[in-house]
Amino acid sequence: MDIIDTLEGRPRGVYSGCIGYFSVSGPFDLNIVIRTAVFHNGEVAIGAGGAVVALSDPQAEYEEMLLKAERLQTAVSKCP
């Protein structure tokens, strides 16, 4: 993590992992975060990722990430 912090220079924020809620009455809802748009102070930060494993094709993973980000950017561009 120290190496990543040094290379990236800022926190990644929400774009990977799990996000959701637990209700006090028992139910919960969780989601795997592979693409996000965070709106803050009139700006939007778009994040996209995937599940890279030992057998993954790096080029295919990269292209999939670009596609996810592009789709999210298209959706965000239609927001007022």
N, C-alpha and C positions, 0 to 999 in steps of 0.2 A: 504494500500500500504506500509506503514511503516513496518508492520509485515512481508509482503512478502519480502521486501528489506532486512530485518534482517535475515530471514531464508535462502534466496537464495544467498546472499552475492555478487551478481553481476547483472547487467542489463540483462533482458531477451532477448533484441534485437527483431528482426523481426521474429515472428512465429505465431502471432495471430492478428486478426483484419482485416484491409483492406489495400490493396496496389494497386496502379494504377497510372494513369496520366490523366490530363486535358489538352487538346490542346487549344492553343490560338484561333483557328478557330472554336471552339465549341464542337467537339466530346470529349468523355472521355471513359476510359475503367478501370473498377475496378474489383478486385478479392478478394474473401475471402481467407485469408491466414490460411491454416490448416496444411500445411507442407512446409518447406523451407530448402534450403541449401544456406548458406552464405559462400562464398570463400573469404578469406582475408589473405594476407601474407603467402600463401602456405598451409594454413589450412582451413578446412571446419567445420562449425558448423551446425548441423542438428537439426531442431525443428519440432515437431509434436504435434497436439492438436485436439480438437474436440469441439462440442457444448454440454456441460453438462447442463441438465435441471433437474428440481425437480423429474421427473419420470425416469431419467437415472439409469441404472444398473451400479454401479461403476466398477465392474469387467469387464463387457462388454466394457465400455468406455476405461478402461486401456488396454485391449487386442486390441481394435481398434487403439489406439494411438501407441502401439508397432508395429502393422502391417504397419501403415503409415510410421513410422520411418524406419522399415526394408526395405520397398520398396524404399524409398528415398536413404538409405544407399547402396542398391544394384545398383541403377542407378549411384550414385556418384562414386562407386568403379570402374565403367567402363569408367570413364573419364580419359583422358591422364594426 
